[in-house]
Amino acid sequence: NLLILDDFGLQAFDNQSREILMDIIDDRYNKASTIVSSQIPVSVWYDIIGEGTIADAILDRIVNSSHRINLKEESLRKGILKSEN
């Protein structure tokens, strides 16, 4: 019952994607766990989702009931790439 949304927000949502995301988040709200990972700060998600009313509804369900873990160290991928060269 766990959904993982990885690399959330790498591109802006179109109307169809935004509505699908709203349906998924709404169906899971207070029923099942969802993990959202993103390199994009949460403060920018509103603009990426677009359409104010739907963005508000999605973010209200995701952000206000979340446990946030902010990672501040350098990416492990960078270290792997350096060691391969």
Backbone torsions as a table, in degrees:
resi	resn	phi	psi	omega
1	ASN	NA	17.9	179.6
2	LEU	-103.9	128.0	174.5
3	LEU	-109.6	131.1	177.1
4	ILE	-114.9	119.8	174.3
5	LEU	-101.6	102.7	-174.8
6	ASP	-96.4	143.9	-179.2
7	ASP	57.0	42.9	-179.5
8	PHE	-60.8	134.7	171.4
9	GLY	83.3	19.3	179.2
10	LEU	-68.3	-22.4	173.2
11	GLN	-144.1	158.1	-178.5
12	ALA	-66.1	149.9	179.3
13	PHE	-82.9	139.2	170.2
14	ASP	-90.0	177.8	-176.1
15	ASN	-57.6	-45.9	-177.3
16	GLN	-65.8	-45.0	179.9
17	SER	-62.9	-40.1	-179.9
18	ARG	-63.5	-43.7	179.7
19	GLU	-67.4	-38.8	177.2
20	ILE	-63.8	-45.2	178.7
21	LEU	-60.8	-42.6	178.9
22	MET	-60.2	-45.0	179.5
23	ASP	-61.5	-44.2	-179.0
24	ILE	-64.2	-49.6	-177.7
25	ILE	-65.1	-41.4	-179.9
26	ASP	-64.2	-42.4	179.2
27	ASP	-63.6	-32.7	-175.2
28	ARG	-91.0	-15.9	-173.5
29	TYR	-55.9	124.1	-178.8
30	ASN	60.8	16.4	179.4
31	LYS	-123.5	-35.9	-175.2
32	ALA	-146.1	156.4	-176.8
33	SER	-84.5	144.7	177.0
34	THR	-135.5	130.8	174.5
35	ILE	-107.8	130.3	177.2
36	VAL	-118.5	120.4	175.0
37	SER	-113.2	141.1	-176.2
38	SER	-157.4	146.4	171.2
39	GLN	-88.9	-8.5	-177.0
40	ILE	-91.8	131.4	178.4
41	PRO	-60.5	144.3	-180.0
42	VAL	-56.3	-31.4	-179.1
43	SER	-62.8	-16.6	-179.1
44	VAL	-100.1	-13.1	-176.0
45	TRP	-57.5	-37.4	-179.3
46	TYR	-55.8	-47.3	-179.7
47	ASP	-68.8	-35.5	-180.0
48	ILE	-68.5	-40.9	178.8
49	ILE	-68.4	-42.7	178.4
50	GLY	77.7	175.4	-179.6
51	GLU	48.1	94.9	-170.7
52	GLY	-44.6	-48.5	-175.7
53	THR	-64.8	-44.8	-179.9
54	ILE	-69.9	-41.2	177.6
55	ALA	-59.1	-43.9	177.0
56	ASP	-58.3	-45.7	-178.2
57	ALA	-65.0	-44.0	179.7
58	ILE	-64.6	-49.7	-176.7
59	LEU	-67.6	-32.5	175.9
60	ASP	-60.1	-41.9	-179.2
61	ARG	-74.6	-35.4	-177.5
62	ILE	-82.3	-56.2	-168.0
63	VAL	-76.6	-43.0	-172.4
64	ASN	-72.1	-17.3	178.5
65	SER	-116.7	24.7	-173.1
66	SER	-101.5	163.1	167.3
67	HIS	-111.5	115.1	-173.0
68	ARG	-100.8	134.0	175.4
69	ILE	-121.1	112.7	178.7
70	ASN	-98.7	120.3	177.9
71	LEU	-96.5	128.4	-173.9
72	LYS	-117.0	-4.0	-179.9
73	GLU	-77.7	169.0	177.0
74	GLU	-66.4	148.0	-179.8
75	SER	-59.5	137.0	175.7
76	LEU	-65.2	-28.6	178.6
77	ARG	-61.8	-37.1	178.1
78	LYS	-62.2	-40.7	178.5
79	GLY	-65.7	-38.6	178.9
80	ILE	-65.7	-42.7	-179.9
81	LEU	-64.6	-39.5	178.5
82	LYS	-63.6	-39.8	-177.8
83	SER	-73.0	-22.0	178.9
84	GLU	-80.2	-20.9	-178.0
85	ASN	-85.2	NA	NA
